Amino acid sequence: MPDGPFVPTWDSLENFRVPDWYRHAKFGIFIHWGVYSVPAFANEWYSRNMYMKGTKEFDHHLATYGPHAKFGYKDFIPMFKAEKFNADDWADLFQKAGAKYVVPVAEHHDGFAMYDTALNRWNAAKNRPQARCRR
């Protein structure tokens, strides 16, 4: 990582100040979207809860996809095609809604990075969804 304004110490982080533009923006959108949208069941914690006996996610996964040993969370990755995603449509919608900023969550609880990384092969660059964009 390139050097930035902070070092990994509490003293350094205590110097952080929220930018004025952010404090005054009032309305922004955080996008939680990733592989967990393939099963689209319950919430974005599916990747964890599907392995916990006694949860509705566990029962749903077993009934819908079969035994976990034969179909685990990683098997959803090739199904994450994003065929209905259109960045322009999202941008238009967010602008019409009055959002002053948009933050796509880069990596959620499941560990699947929505960016290119050498840290693991479980990322959107190496397992590329086919999204559309007009621009």
Sequence and secondary structure as in RCSB ss.txt:
>XXXX:A:sequence
MPDGPFVPTWDSLENFRVPDWYRHAKFGIFIHWGVYSVPAFANEWYSRNMYMKGTKEFDHHLATYGPHAKFGYKD
FIPMFKAEKFNADDWADLFQKAGAKYVVPVAEHHDGFAMYDTALNRWNAAKNRPQARCRR
>XXXX:A:secstr
    S  SSHHHHTT    HHHHHH  EEEE  SGGGTT  S TTHHHHTTSTTSHHHHHHHHHH  TTTS GGG
GGGG   TT BHHHHHHHHHHHT SEEEE SB TT  BSS  SS S BTTTS    B   
